[in-house]
Amino acid sequence: MAQILQSQKINNIEGVTFLGGEPVLQAKGLSYIAENSQKHGLSVMLFTGYTQNELDKYTFLFYKKLKSFSDIIVSGPYDQTKPDNMRNWIGSTNQEIHYLTNRYKPDIAYNNNYRNGIEFYISDEELTVTGFPFNIKLG
């Protein structure tokens, strides 16, 4: 939380996003971070490889608590055969966006201020690459 709050102060971040390593299976710790993030005015976005039906069907420990402190949940597995070139953040057309609060309007997925892309962060000792490029041409 200290690093998140420091980044909020220094970088003016808008929120936190949980993805990779299946956040639903780490819901206990992430629910603490989500709750505290929202208390400090940050949004919470959650990506899960589970579909909404699977989330409703199975009992994941602490998932309901994590969900209660989330603004947006993107559900469904990434399918490389169904690329989504229209919506921001979303990898494939089979994935669904669930707006759980009024913090964002549903058209944010199509807002040009948020673009799919790739970012490079370079420091003296490391290169960090984040994002989701749709087309990479080499050579």
C-alpha positions, 0 to 999 in steps of 0.5 A: 500500500505504501508504494501505491500511495507513493505512486498516487502522490508522485505520479498522480495515478488514477487507480490500481489494476489486478491481473495475472497470476489469477487475482481471484485466487489471491482475493484475500490479500488483494481485497485488503489492497482494493479496500485501502486503495478506494479509501484513498480515492483510487479506482480498482480494476480487476481482470480475471480469466474466469467467466461471469458464470464461473464466478457465480457458480464457484465459491472463491474465498474472499472473492465477494469481498474483492468484488465489493471493492472493485469498480470494473471487472473484466471477465473471461479468458484471453483468446488469441483467435478473437482479438479485440481491436475496438475496446481499450484494455481488452484482449479478446472479444469474448471478454466482458466488462462489468461496471460495478460502481458509477465511477466510470461510464461504460463508454470508457472502453471506447474512450481515445484517452485510454489506448491499447499499446505498449510502454517501455520504462528504462532505468540504469539497471532494467527495462520494463515493458508493459501493455498490449500491442496489437501489431508489431512489425519486425524488420 
